[in-house]
């Protein structure tokens, strides 16, 4: 608007300014004053016509802009319309009418982005050994722990146990020989012989156990498992008494030294039973220091703890009808290996030693505990524990 006012004053100046400057006399001045209203009117008429013309142009331009904005708004509304208001598309008969999945169902899955790296590598850790491809070798692999960190564990991909082959995470793998003298923490390496030309190697607790249990814990790092598999081999020491501790005091619980041998459990308060390996005295008697499988011709007079049930091995190194003597290692016949059972002794077939297998009632992330219990030091040659 200020632009048109400036034009008005410019026109007035051009029209009257020259006359004003050139005419100095009173007559001319008065004459100019007398004709001024008419000239102003003429100038205003011209300006009005000019303004009308400009306003028509502006109005037309505004209408064009409004039409363009309306077209843009319609296009934008088309792109932003929700699926429920858009043209119907083919959907599965089981889909909800308000479902956002409006594409028709097909028999092929939509492509997903997968890591180019195999499971168990640093760039693509597995959740457990069970996720490693079965054709993979048995070796260290990267897996996630229960708290989301990544560690290396050894996965056995060939072991068959609990009707499952491969995918077993190895918690313990000790098998003592002349070239491998590794023993678990707090155990010491020992050897004996030659005895009849043989040398024997084992891990044992210095000074013996006494009437309590010596504990070893094998962490699972919070990785879930539902099956436990293992192989424990030992040698009888002196007159071992199997389940006699429980027979003498049947108030003992799974947390107490209820057996002379090995107790394998998981969890705490109370522990939960996996497997028991009992060391019996000999094959001569079937009393509380023996096991039900030792003599098929004589009734067993002992008691198996109810929390153990049938999940146990029982064995003795003395296969002849002789009684054991104190302070003696019986090394030529390992116990719990499923071999060298005497006549009528079914312990070599009961539960198919030497490999034990336990399917848990429900999956767990608890660590595995192995306790060596009893009076004296029971030498162990092999400790292998796997979970899956």
WODANOR-V269262 format. One record per pair of residues at least 6 apart in sequence whose C-alpha atoms are under 7 Angstrom apart, sorted by the first residue. I is the first residue (numbers start at 1). J is the second residue. D is the distance in Angstrom with one decimal. If there is no record, write none. Layout:
i=I j=J d=D
i=I j=J d=D
//
This chain:
i=23 j=29 d=6.5
i=83 j=100 d=6.7
i=84 j=98 d=6.5
i=89 j=102 d=6.3
i=90 j=102 d=6.9
i=90 j=103 d=6.7
i=90 j=104 d=5.4
i=91 j=102 d=5.7
i=91 j=103 d=6.1
i=91 j=104 d=4.7
i=91 j=105 d=6.8
i=92 j=104 d=6.0
i=92 j=105 d=5.9
i=115 j=124 d=6.8
i=117 j=123 d=6.5
i=117 j=124 d=6.0
i=118 j=124 d=6.6
i=119 j=125 d=5.7
i=119 j=126 d=5.3
i=119 j=131 d=6.9
i=119 j=132 d=5.8
i=120 j=126 d=4.8
i=120 j=132 d=6.4
i=120 j=141 d=4.8
i=120 j=142 d=4.6
i=120 j=143 d=6.0
i=121 j=141 d=6.3
i=121 j=142 d=5.5
i=122 j=142 d=5.9
i=125 j=142 d=5.1
i=125 j=143 d=4.7
i=125 j=144 d=6.2
i=126 j=142 d=6.5
i=126 j=143 d=4.6
i=126 j=144 d=6.2
i=127 j=143 d=5.4
i=127 j=144 d=5.2
i=128 j=143 d=5.9
i=128 j=223 d=6.7
i=129 j=155 d=5.6
i=129 j=167 d=4.6
i=129 j=168 d=5.9
i=129 j=169 d=5.7
i=130 j=167 d=3.9
i=130 j=168 d=6.6
i=130 j=388 d=6.6
i=132 j=167 d=6.5
i=134 j=157 d=6.1
i=134 j=166 d=6.2
i=136 j=157 d=6.8
i=137 j=157 d=6.2
i=138 j=155 d=5.6
i=138 j=156 d=4.7
i=138 j=157 d=5.0
i=139 j=154 d=5.4
i=139 j=155 d=5.7
i=139 j=156 d=6.9
i=140 j=152 d=6.0
i=140 j=153 d=5.3
i=140 j=154 d=4.2
i=140 j=155 d=6.1
i=141 j=152 d=5.3
i=141 j=153 d=5.6
i=141 j=154 d=6.2
i=141 j=155 d=6.8
i=142 j=150 d=6.4
i=142 j=151 d=5.5
i=142 j=152 d=4.5
i=142 j=153 d=6.5
i=143 j=150 d=5.5
i=143 j=151 d=5.7
i=143 j=152 d=6.3
i=144 j=150 d=4.6
i=144 j=151 d=6.5
i=145 j=151 d=7.0
i=145 j=221 d=5.4
i=145 j=222 d=5.6
i=145 j=223 d=5.6
i=146 j=221 d=6.2
i=146 j=222 d=4.0
i=146 j=223 d=5.4
i=153 j=169 d=6.9
i=154 j=169 d=6.0
i=154 j=170 d=5.6
i=155 j=167 d=6.3
i=155 j=168 d=5.5
i=155 j=169 d=4.7
i=155 j=170 d=6.0
i=156 j=166 d=5.9
i=156 j=167 d=6.2
i=156 j=168 d=5.1
i=156 j=169 d=6.3
i=156 j=170 d=6.7
i=157 j=165 d=7.0
i=157 j=166 d=3.7
i=157 j=167 d=5.3
i=157 j=168 d=6.6
i=158 j=165 d=6.0
i=158 j=166 d=4.8
i=159 j=165 d=5.5
i=159 j=166 d=5.4
i=160 j=166 d=6.5
i=161 j=229 d=6.5
i=161 j=357 d=6.6
i=162 j=357 d=5.7
i=167 j=388 d=6.4
i=168 j=386 d=5.8
i=168 j=387 d=5.5
i=168 j=388 d=4.9
i=169 j=386 d=5.4
i=169 j=387 d=5.3
i=169 j=388 d=6.2
i=170 j=385 d=6.2
i=170 j=386 d=4.6
i=170 j=387 d=6.7
i=171 j=218 d=5.9
i=171 j=385 d=5.5
i=171 j=386 d=5.6
i=172 j=383 d=6.4
i=172 j=384 d=5.0
i=172 j=385 d=5.1
i=173 j=383 d=5.8
i=173 j=384 d=4.5
i=173 j=385 d=6.8
i=174 j=182 d=6.6
i=174 j=183 d=6.5
i=174 j=382 d=5.4
i=174 j=383 d=5.0
i=174 j=384 d=6.2
i=175 j=381 d=5.9
i=175 j=382 d=4.4
i=175 j=383 d=6.5
i=176 j=182 d=6.6
i=176 j=201 d=5.9
i=176 j=202 d=5.8
i=176 j=381 d=5.5
i=176 j=382 d=6.5
i=177 j=201 d=5.6
i=181 j=189 d=6.2
i=183 j=189 d=6.2
i=183 j=203 d=5.8
i=186 j=205 d=6.8
i=187 j=203 d=5.9
i=187 j=204 d=5.2
i=187 j=205 d=4.9
i=188 j=203 d=5.4
i=188 j=204 d=5.5
i=188 j=205 d=6.2
i=188 j=206 d=6.8
i=189 j=202 d=6.0
i=189 j=203 d=4.7
i=189 j=204 d=6.6
i=190 j=201 d=5.8
i=190 j=202 d=5.3
i=190 j=203 d=5.9
i=190 j=204 d=7.0
i=191 j=199 d=7.0
i=191 j=200 d=5.3
i=191 j=201 d=4.3
i=191 j=202 d=6.2
i=192 j=199 d=5.8
i=192 j=200 d=5.1
i=192 j=201 d=6.6
i=193 j=199 d=4.7
i=193 j=200 d=6.3
i=200 j=331 d=7.0
i=201 j=381 d=6.6
i=202 j=379 d=5.8
i=202 j=380 d=5.3
i=202 j=381 d=4.5
i=203 j=379 d=5.7
i=203 j=380 d=5.2
i=203 j=381 d=6.2
i=204 j=377 d=6.4
i=204 j=378 d=6.7
i=204 j=379 d=4.9
i=204 j=380 d=6.3
i=205 j=377 d=6.1
i=208 j=376 d=4.6
i=208 j=377 d=4.1
i=209 j=373 d=6.9
i=209 j=374 d=6.5
i=209 j=375 d=6.0
i=209 j=376 d=5.2
i=209 j=377 d=5.6
i=210 j=374 d=6.1
i=210 j=375 d=4.5
i=210 j=376 d=5.6
i=211 j=374 d=5.3
i=211 j=375 d=5.2
i=212 j=257 d=5.6
i=212 j=373 d=5.7
i=212 j=374 d=6.1
i=213 j=257 d=5.8
i=213 j=371 d=5.6
i=213 j=372 d=5.3
i=213 j=373 d=4.1
i=213 j=374 d=6.7
i=214 j=371 d=5.2
i=214 j=372 d=5.1
i=214 j=373 d=6.3
i=215 j=369 d=6.8
i=215 j=370 d=5.8
i=215 j=371 d=4.4
i=215 j=372 d=6.6
i=216 j=369 d=5.7
i=216 j=370 d=5.1
i=216 j=371 d=6.1
i=217 j=367 d=6.8
i=217 j=368 d=5.8
i=217 j=369 d=4.5
i=217 j=370 d=6.3
i=218 j=367 d=5.9
i=218 j=368 d=5.2
i=218 j=369 d=6.2
i=219 j=367 d=4.7
i=219 j=368 d=6.4
i=220 j=365 d=6.8
i=220 j=366 d=7.0
i=220 j=367 d=5.3
i=222 j=365 d=4.9
i=222 j=366 d=7.0
i=223 j=365 d=5.5
i=224 j=363 d=6.3
i=224 j=364 d=5.4
i=224 j=365 d=4.6
i=225 j=363 d=5.4
i=225 j=364 d=5.6
i=225 j=365 d=6.5
i=225 j=387 d=6.1
i=225 j=388 d=5.0
i=226 j=359 d=6.0
i=226 j=360 d=5.4
i=226 j=362 d=6.4
i=226 j=363 d=4.4
i=226 j=364 d=6.3
i=226 j=388 d=6.1
i=227 j=358 d=5.7
i=227 j=359 d=4.5
i=227 j=360 d=6.0
i=227 j=387 d=5.6
i=227 j=388 d=5.3
i=228 j=357 d=5.8
i=228 j=358 d=5.2
i=228 j=359 d=6.5
i=228 j=386 d=5.8
i=228 j=387 d=4.6
i=228 j=388 d=6.7
i=229 j=356 d=5.6
i=229 j=357 d=4.5
i=229 j=358 d=6.4
i=229 j=385 d=5.9
i=229 j=386 d=5.1
i=229 j=387 d=6.2
i=230 j=355 d=5.7
i=230 j=356 d=5.4
i=230 j=357 d=6.7
i=230 j=384 d=5.2
i=230 j=385 d=4.3
i=230 j=386 d=6.0
i=231 j=354 d=5.9
i=231 j=355 d=5.0
i=231 j=356 d=6.5
i=231 j=382 d=7.0
i=231 j=383 d=6.1
i=231 j=384 d=5.1
i=231 j=385 d=6.7
i=232 j=382 d=5.3
i=232 j=383 d=4.9
i=232 j=384 d=6.4
i=233 j=334 d=6.5
i=233 j=335 d=6.0
i=233 j=336 d=5.8
i=233 j=337 d=6.2
i=233 j=380 d=5.9
i=233 j=381 d=5.5
i=233 j=382 d=4.9
i=233 j=383 d=6.9
i=234 j=334 d=5.6
i=234 j=335 d=5.5
i=234 j=379 d=5.6
i=234 j=380 d=4.1
i=234 j=381 d=5.3
i=234 j=382 d=7.0
i=235 j=330 d=6.1
i=235 j=331 d=5.5
i=235 j=334 d=5.0
i=235 j=335 d=5.7
i=235 j=378 d=6.5
i=235 j=379 d=5.5
i=235 j=380 d=6.4
i=236 j=279 d=6.9
i=236 j=316 d=6.8
i=236 j=317 d=5.9
i=236 j=329 d=6.1
i=236 j=330 d=5.3
i=236 j=335 d=6.8
i=236 j=378 d=6.4
i=237 j=327 d=6.9
i=237 j=328 d=5.7
i=237 j=329 d=4.7
i=237 j=330 d=6.3
i=237 j=378 d=5.8
i=238 j=324 d=6.4
i=238 j=325 d=5.7
i=238 j=326 d=4.4
i=238 j=327 d=5.0
i=238 j=328 d=4.9
i=238 j=329 d=6.4
i=239 j=281 d=5.2
i=239 j=324 d=5.3
i=239 j=325 d=6.0
i=239 j=326 d=5.8
i=240 j=260 d=6.4
i=240 j=279 d=5.8
i=240 j=280 d=5.6
i=240 j=281 d=4.8
i=241 j=260 d=5.9
i=241 j=279 d=6.5
i=241 j=280 d=5.3
i=241 j=281 d=5.4
i=241 j=289 d=4.2
i=241 j=290 d=6.7
i=242 j=259 d=5.5
i=242 j=260 d=4.9
i=242 j=261 d=6.7
i=242 j=278 d=4.8
i=242 j=279 d=4.8
i=242 j=280 d=4.6
i=242 j=289 d=5.3
i=242 j=290 d=6.0
i=243 j=258 d=6.5
i=243 j=259 d=4.7
i=243 j=260 d=6.5
i=243 j=278 d=6.9
i=243 j=288 d=6.5
i=243 j=289 d=6.2
i=243 j=304 d=6.6
i=244 j=259 d=6.8
i=244 j=288 d=4.9
i=244 j=289 d=5.0
i=245 j=258 d=5.3
i=245 j=259 d=5.8
i=246 j=252 d=6.2
i=246 j=258 d=4.8
i=246 j=259 d=6.7
i=246 j=305 d=6.8
i=247 j=288 d=6.4
i=247 j=302 d=6.3
i=247 j=303 d=5.6
i=252 j=258 d=6.2
i=254 j=271 d=6.5
i=255 j=270 d=6.8
i=255 j=271 d=6.4
i=257 j=373 d=5.7
i=257 j=374 d=6.8
i=259 j=278 d=6.4
i=259 j=373 d=6.4
i=259 j=374 d=6.6
i=260 j=278 d=6.0
i=260 j=279 d=6.1
i=260 j=373 d=5.3
i=260 j=374 d=4.2
i=261 j=277 d=5.7
i=261 j=278 d=4.7
i=261 j=279 d=5.3
i=261 j=372 d=5.9
i=261 j=373 d=5.4
i=261 j=374 d=6.4
i=262 j=276 d=5.7
i=262 j=277 d=4.9
i=262 j=278 d=6.4
i=262 j=370 d=6.9
i=262 j=371 d=5.7
i=262 j=372 d=4.8
i=262 j=373 d=6.2
i=263 j=275 d=6.3
i=263 j=276 d=4.7
i=263 j=277 d=6.6
i=263 j=370 d=5.9
i=263 j=371 d=5.2
i=263 j=372 d=6.6
i=264 j=273 d=6.5
i=264 j=274 d=5.5
i=264 j=275 d=5.2
i=264 j=276 d=6.1
i=264 j=369 d=5.7
i=264 j=370 d=4.6
i=264 j=371 d=6.4
i=265 j=271 d=6.1
i=265 j=272 d=5.3
i=265 j=273 d=4.6
i=265 j=274 d=5.0
i=265 j=275 d=7.0
i=265 j=368 d=6.0
i=265 j=369 d=5.3
i=265 j=370 d=6.7
i=266 j=272 d=5.3
i=266 j=273 d=6.8
i=266 j=366 d=5.8
i=266 j=367 d=5.8
i=266 j=368 d=4.8
i=266 j=369 d=5.8
i=267 j=366 d=5.2
i=267 j=367 d=6.5
i=273 j=307 d=6.8
i=273 j=308 d=6.6
i=274 j=358 d=6.4
i=275 j=311 d=5.3
i=275 j=312 d=5.4
i=276 j=311 d=6.6
i=276 j=312 d=4.5
i=276 j=313 d=6.4
i=277 j=312 d=5.6
i=277 j=313 d=4.8
i=277 j=314 d=5.8
i=278 j=313 d=6.2
i=278 j=314 d=4.7
i=278 j=315 d=6.7
i=279 j=314 d=6.0
i=279 j=315 d=5.5
i=279 j=316 d=5.9
i=280 j=289 d=5.9
i=280 j=290 d=4.9
i=280 j=291 d=6.7
i=280 j=314 d=6.6
i=280 j=315 d=5.7
i=280 j=316 d=5.1
i=281 j=289 d=6.0
i=281 j=290 d=6.1
i=281 j=316 d=6.1
i=281 j=324 d=6.3
i=282 j=316 d=5.6
i=282 j=318 d=5.2
i=282 j=319 d=6.8
i=282 j=323 d=5.8
i=282 j=324 d=6.2
i=283 j=294 d=5.9
i=283 j=295 d=6.8
i=283 j=318 d=6.7
i=283 j=319 d=6.1
i=283 j=320 d=6.7
i=283 j=321 d=5.8
i=284 j=321 d=4.9
i=284 j=322 d=6.0
i=284 j=323 d=6.3
i=286 j=294 d=6.9
i=286 j=295 d=6.5
i=286 j=298 d=6.6
i=286 j=299 d=6.7
i=286 j=300 d=5.0
i=286 j=301 d=6.4
i=287 j=300 d=6.0
i=287 j=301 d=4.9
i=287 j=302 d=5.5
i=288 j=301 d=5.9
i=288 j=302 d=3.7
i=288 j=303 d=6.7
i=291 j=300 d=6.8
i=291 j=314 d=6.4
i=292 j=300 d=5.2
i=293 j=345 d=5.9
i=293 j=346 d=5.1
i=293 j=347 d=5.0
i=294 j=345 d=4.6
i=294 j=346 d=6.3
i=294 j=347 d=6.2
i=295 j=344 d=5.5
i=295 j=345 d=5.3
i=296 j=344 d=5.2
i=296 j=345 d=6.5
i=313 j=336 d=6.4
i=314 j=336 d=6.7
i=314 j=347 d=6.2
i=315 j=335 d=5.5
i=315 j=336 d=5.7
i=315 j=347 d=6.3
i=316 j=335 d=5.9
i=317 j=330 d=6.1
i=317 j=333 d=5.1
i=317 j=334 d=6.2
i=317 j=335 d=5.9
i=319 j=341 d=6.0
i=319 j=342 d=5.0
i=320 j=342 d=6.5
i=336 j=353 d=6.2
i=336 j=354 d=5.7
i=337 j=353 d=5.9
i=337 j=354 d=4.5
i=338 j=348 d=4.1
i=338 j=349 d=6.7
i=338 j=353 d=4.9
i=338 j=354 d=5.5
i=339 j=348 d=5.9
i=341 j=348 d=6.0
//
